[in-house]
Amino acid sequence: MFKPASDEFVEAWKKKIQRQTVSGKSIAQWCRENQVVYSQFFYWKAKLFGPKTSPELTCTEIPQEPELPA
């Protein structure tokens, strides 16, 4: 059965995310250096701070060119 995260656990993740942000390092590099699972980092970041994406993960729609008559 689902067990909600304890307040201490949530605070620990908030601190990890804040430390990565101020480190100036990429998320991948910071996670490697701090033995944090990359996918868990993104899970908790989205859970705690919303589903915002980082600029490098933002998708941009490319307009389709009109078809030329045959």
Summary of the structure (lengths in Angstrom):
residues: 70
radius of gyration: 18.2
end to end distance: 60.6
largest distance: 65.6
contacts: 109
relative contact order: 0.11
helix: 56%
strand: 0%
